[in-house]
Amino acid sequence: MTRPKRASDTPFAVDVEAGKKYFWCACGLSASQPFCDGSHKGSEFSPMKYEATESTTVFFCGCKSTLNPPMCDGSHNK
C-alpha cells in the first residue's frame, strides 16, 4: 500500500454546518486541503465522507496518519 502525502504538520480547523457533507482528502495531494479535489484519481486512495451532526469547529487530520480518519488524533506529534 502506498502512503499518503503529508499535507500539513497540524490539523485543519474547519467550521462545519449541521447536516452538510464534507469529503476529506485521504491521499494528501489535494490543493484544497483538507478536502478532496479529485487529485487521487488513478491511485488507490479515495476521499472519506464526513457528515456534520452539529454546527461546530472540527479538526480534520492534515498529516494523513490519523487512526481516526478524518479527524485529527494527534498523530502529527509522533
Secondary structure, 3 states (H helix, E strand, C coil): CCCCCCCCCCCEEEEECCCCEEEECCCCCCCCCCECCCCCCCCCCCCEEEECCCCEEEEECCCCCCCCCCECCCHHHC
